[in-house]
Amino acid sequence: MTKKYEIILKYIKDLSVEIPNAETFVFSREHITKYSLGINITTNPLKDEMIEVITKVNYKDPTENKRKSYFEILYATVIRIKDKKLKKEELEQIILCDVQKEIYPELEKVFLNTIKVAGFPDLKLEKKVDFDKLYKEKLN
């Protein structure tokens, strides 16, 4: 089976690390393993059958405390659709599953490295993101 799209380019569109002060930094280092990962995917149509897929990943403290750090990356992937007769559902699956599974290992590596360079210990995400499962949940 041939792929119905090709990745033209990938780049970091925006990257944010917010640590308001030293007290927050110390508190965040102790609690960072309790932070939660959020993922949001949006698109921008481009010319010539191309689509910019923006994968926004954030890592934040889900509690209401005042001492929290925030990490976010917007990772853009420009794809070209090869099959002009794609159904809407097929295009959704390409954007929400196929492209994500292809780019996510690199995106996660860049994101975790950014958090490490920001002064936090080697952080490993316990759960791998299952894009197929998330897509099926979205459909139901």
WODA-V807173 format. One record per pair of residues at least 24 apart in sequence whose C-alpha atoms are under 10 Angstrom apart, sorted by the first residue. I is the first residue (numbers start at 0). GAP is how many residues later the second one is. D is the distance in Angstrom with one decimal. If there is no record, write none. Layout:
i=I gap=GAP d=D
i=I gap=GAP d=D
This chain:
i=1 gap=80 d=9.8
i=2 gap=78 d=9.2
i=2 gap=79 d=8.0
i=2 gap=80 d=8.9
i=2 gap=91 d=9.5
i=2 gap=95 d=9.5
i=3 gap=76 d=8.7
i=3 gap=77 d=6.1
i=3 gap=78 d=5.1
i=3 gap=79 d=5.5
i=3 gap=80 d=9.0
i=3 gap=81 d=10.0
i=3 gap=82 d=8.4
i=3 gap=86 d=9.2
i=3 gap=87 d=9.0
i=3 gap=90 d=8.2
i=4 gap=44 d=9.8
i=4 gap=45 d=9.2
i=4 gap=74 d=6.4
i=4 gap=75 d=5.5
i=4 gap=76 d=4.4
i=4 gap=77 d=5.1
i=4 gap=78 d=7.3
i=4 gap=86 d=9.4
i=4 gap=89 d=7.9
i=4 gap=90 d=9.7
i=4 gap=93 d=9.4
i=4 gap=94 d=8.8
i=5 gap=44 d=9.4
i=5 gap=72 d=8.6
i=5 gap=73 d=5.5
i=5 gap=74 d=5.4
i=5 gap=75 d=6.7
i=5 gap=76 d=7.3
i=5 gap=93 d=9.1
i=6 gap=43 d=9.5
i=6 gap=44 d=9.7
i=6 gap=45 d=9.9
i=6 gap=70 d=6.9
i=6 gap=71 d=6.0
i=6 gap=72 d=4.4
i=6 gap=73 d=6.5
i=6 gap=74 d=9.0
i=6 gap=92 d=8.1
i=6 gap=95 d=9.4
i=6 gap=96 d=9.4
i=7 gap=42 d=8.7
i=7 gap=43 d=9.8
i=7 gap=44 d=9.7
i=7 gap=69 d=7.5
i=7 gap=70 d=5.4
i=7 gap=71 d=5.4
i=7 gap=72 d=6.7
i=8 gap=43 d=9.4
i=8 gap=67 d=8.2
i=8 gap=68 d=5.8
i=8 gap=69 d=5.3
i=8 gap=70 d=7.3
i=8 gap=71 d=9.8
i=9 gap=42 d=9.3
i=9 gap=43 d=9.4
i=9 gap=44 d=9.7
i=9 gap=65 d=7.3
i=9 gap=66 d=5.6
i=9 gap=67 d=4.4
i=9 gap=68 d=6.4
i=9 gap=69 d=9.0
i=9 gap=93 d=8.4
i=9 gap=97 d=9.7
i=10 gap=43 d=9.7
i=10 gap=63 d=8.8
i=10 gap=64 d=5.9
i=10 gap=65 d=5.4
i=10 gap=66 d=6.6
i=10 gap=67 d=8.8
i=10 gap=96 d=9.6
i=11 gap=42 d=9.5
i=11 gap=43 d=9.8
i=11 gap=61 d=7.3
i=11 gap=62 d=6.1
i=11 gap=63 d=4.6
i=11 gap=64 d=6.1
i=11 gap=65 d=8.9
i=11 gap=95 d=8.9
i=11 gap=98 d=9.4
i=12 gap=41 d=8.3
i=12 gap=42 d=9.6
i=12 gap=43 d=9.6
i=12 gap=60 d=7.7
i=12 gap=61 d=5.3
i=12 gap=62 d=5.6
i=12 gap=63 d=6.0
i=12 gap=64 d=9.5
i=13 gap=42 d=9.1
i=13 gap=58 d=8.0
i=13 gap=59 d=5.7
i=13 gap=60 d=5.0
i=13 gap=61 d=7.2
i=13 gap=62 d=9.0
i=14 gap=41 d=9.7
i=14 gap=42 d=9.8
i=14 gap=43 d=9.9
i=14 gap=56 d=7.9
i=14 gap=57 d=5.9
i=14 gap=58 d=4.5
i=14 gap=59 d=6.4
i=14 gap=60 d=8.5
i=14 gap=96 d=8.7
i=14 gap=99 d=8.9
i=15 gap=42 d=9.2
i=15 gap=54 d=7.7
i=15 gap=55 d=5.7
i=15 gap=56 d=5.1
i=15 gap=57 d=6.3
i=15 gap=58 d=8.9
i=15 gap=98 d=9.3
i=15 gap=99 d=9.9
i=16 gap=41 d=9.9
i=16 gap=42 d=9.8
i=16 gap=52 d=7.5
i=16 gap=53 d=5.9
i=16 gap=54 d=4.7
i=16 gap=55 d=6.6
i=16 gap=56 d=8.8
i=16 gap=97 d=8.2
i=16 gap=98 d=7.7
i=16 gap=101 d=7.5
i=17 gap=50 d=8.6
i=17 gap=51 d=5.5
i=17 gap=52 d=5.0
i=17 gap=53 d=6.4
i=17 gap=54 d=8.8
i=17 gap=100 d=9.4
i=18 gap=48 d=8.8
i=18 gap=49 d=7.2
i=18 gap=50 d=4.8
i=18 gap=51 d=6.8
i=18 gap=52 d=8.9
i=18 gap=99 d=9.0
i=19 gap=47 d=8.1
i=19 gap=48 d=8.0
i=19 gap=49 d=7.1
i=19 gap=50 d=9.3
i=20 gap=46 d=8.7
i=20 gap=47 d=9.6
i=20 gap=48 d=9.2
i=21 gap=45 d=9.9
i=22 gap=44 d=7.5
i=22 gap=45 d=9.6
i=23 gap=42 d=8.3
i=23 gap=43 d=4.7
i=23 gap=44 d=5.9
i=23 gap=45 d=6.8
i=24 gap=42 d=8.0
i=24 gap=43 d=7.8
i=24 gap=44 d=7.1
i=24 gap=93 d=9.8
i=24 gap=94 d=8.6
i=24 gap=95 d=8.7
i=25 gap=41 d=9.2
i=25 gap=42 d=9.8
i=25 gap=94 d=9.6
i=26 gap=40 d=6.7
i=26 gap=41 d=7.5
i=26 gap=42 d=9.0
i=27 gap=32 d=9.8
i=27 gap=33 d=8.5
i=27 gap=39 d=7.2
i=27 gap=40 d=5.9
i=27 gap=41 d=6.2
i=27 gap=42 d=9.4
i=27 gap=92 d=8.6
i=28 gap=39 d=9.7
i=28 gap=40 d=9.2
i=28 gap=90 d=8.5
i=28 gap=91 d=6.1
i=28 gap=92 d=7.6
i=29 gap=90 d=9.5
i=29 gap=91 d=9.9
i=30 gap=30 d=8.2
i=30 gap=37 d=9.0
i=31 gap=27 d=9.0
i=31 gap=28 d=8.2
i=31 gap=29 d=7.5
i=31 gap=36 d=9.1
i=31 gap=37 d=8.6
i=31 gap=88 d=8.3
i=31 gap=89 d=9.2
i=31 gap=91 d=8.4
i=32 gap=28 d=9.2
i=32 gap=90 d=7.7
i=32 gap=91 d=8.7
i=32 gap=92 d=8.6
i=32 gap=93 d=9.2
i=33 gap=25 d=9.9
i=33 gap=26 d=8.8
i=33 gap=27 d=6.9
i=33 gap=28 d=8.1
i=33 gap=29 d=9.2
i=34 gap=24 d=6.2
i=34 gap=25 d=5.1
i=34 gap=26 d=4.4
i=34 gap=27 d=6.2
i=34 gap=28 d=8.6
i=34 gap=33 d=9.5
i=34 gap=34 d=9.5
i=34 gap=35 d=9.3
i=35 gap=24 d=5.6
i=35 gap=25 d=6.3
i=35 gap=26 d=6.4
i=35 gap=27 d=9.8
i=35 gap=89 d=9.5
i=36 gap=24 d=9.1
i=36 gap=25 d=9.4
i=36 gap=34 d=9.6
i=36 gap=35 d=9.7
i=36 gap=88 d=8.6
i=36 gap=90 d=9.8
i=36 gap=92 d=9.7
i=37 gap=34 d=9.2
i=38 gap=33 d=9.8
i=38 gap=34 d=9.8
i=38 gap=35 d=9.9
i=38 gap=90 d=9.4
i=39 gap=34 d=9.4
i=39 gap=56 d=9.6
i=40 gap=33 d=9.4
i=40 gap=34 d=9.6
i=40 gap=35 d=9.8
i=40 gap=54 d=8.2
i=40 gap=55 d=7.1
i=40 gap=59 d=9.1
i=41 gap=34 d=9.6
i=41 gap=53 d=8.8
i=41 gap=54 d=9.1
i=42 gap=33 d=9.1
i=42 gap=34 d=9.4
i=42 gap=35 d=9.5
i=42 gap=52 d=8.3
i=43 gap=34 d=9.3
i=44 gap=33 d=9.6
i=44 gap=34 d=9.9
i=45 gap=32 d=8.8
i=45 gap=33 d=9.4
i=45 gap=34 d=9.2
i=46 gap=33 d=9.5
i=47 gap=32 d=7.7
i=47 gap=33 d=8.9
i=48 gap=30 d=8.4
i=48 gap=31 d=5.6
i=48 gap=32 d=5.6
i=48 gap=33 d=7.9
i=48 gap=34 d=9.3
i=48 gap=35 d=8.1
i=49 gap=28 d=6.7
i=49 gap=29 d=5.5
i=49 gap=30 d=4.3
i=49 gap=31 d=6.2
i=49 gap=32 d=9.3
i=50 gap=25 d=9.9
i=50 gap=26 d=8.2
i=50 gap=27 d=5.6
i=50 gap=28 d=5.4
i=50 gap=29 d=6.4
i=50 gap=30 d=7.9
i=50 gap=44 d=9.1
i=51 gap=24 d=6.4
i=51 gap=25 d=5.7
i=51 gap=26 d=4.4
i=51 gap=27 d=6.4
i=51 gap=28 d=9.0
i=51 gap=43 d=9.6
i=52 gap=24 d=5.1
i=52 gap=25 d=6.1
i=52 gap=26 d=7.5
i=52 gap=42 d=6.9
i=52 gap=43 d=9.1
i=52 gap=46 d=8.5
i=52 gap=47 d=9.2
i=53 gap=24 d=8.6
i=53 gap=41 d=9.5
i=53 gap=46 d=9.9
i=54 gap=40 d=9.8
i=54 gap=41 d=9.4
i=54 gap=44 d=9.9
i=54 gap=45 d=8.0
i=54 gap=48 d=9.4
i=54 gap=49 d=9.0
i=54 gap=52 d=9.0
i=55 gap=51 d=10.0
i=56 gap=50 d=8.9
i=56 gap=51 d=8.8
i=56 gap=54 d=8.3
i=57 gap=53 d=9.1
i=58 gap=52 d=9.4
i=58 gap=53 d=9.9
i=58 gap=56 d=9.5
i=69 gap=45 d=9.7
i=70 gap=40 d=8.5
i=70 gap=41 d=9.7
i=70 gap=43 d=8.8
i=70 gap=44 d=7.3
i=70 gap=47 d=9.7
i=71 gap=39 d=8.0
i=71 gap=42 d=9.7
i=71 gap=43 d=9.6
i=72 gap=34 d=8.6
i=72 gap=35 d=9.7
i=72 gap=37 d=9.1
i=72 gap=38 d=6.9
i=72 gap=41 d=9.5
i=73 gap=33 d=9.4
i=73 gap=37 d=9.9
i=74 gap=28 d=9.2
i=74 gap=29 d=9.5
i=74 gap=32 d=7.1
i=74 gap=35 d=9.9
i=74 gap=36 d=9.8
i=75 gap=27 d=9.7
i=75 gap=31 d=9.9
i=76 gap=26 d=8.1
i=88 gap=50 d=9.9
i=91 gap=43 d=8.9
i=92 gap=38 d=9.5
i=92 gap=39 d=8.5
i=92 gap=42 d=7.4
i=92 gap=43 d=9.6
i=95 gap=35 d=7.0
i=95 gap=36 d=8.2
i=95 gap=38 d=8.6
i=95 gap=39 d=6.7
i=96 gap=33 d=8.7
i=96 gap=34 d=5.2
i=96 gap=35 d=5.8
i=96 gap=36 d=9.1
i=96 gap=37 d=8.5
i=96 gap=38 d=6.9
i=96 gap=39 d=9.9
i=97 gap=33 d=8.2
i=97 gap=34 d=8.5
i=98 gap=32 d=9.7
i=99 gap=29 d=9.6
i=99 gap=30 d=9.7
i=99 gap=31 d=7.1
i=99 gap=32 d=9.6
i=100 gap=28 d=8.8
i=100 gap=29 d=8.4
i=100 gap=30 d=6.8
i=100 gap=31 d=8.8
i=103 gap=24 d=9.9
i=103 gap=25 d=8.6
i=103 gap=27 d=9.7
i=104 gap=24 d=9.9
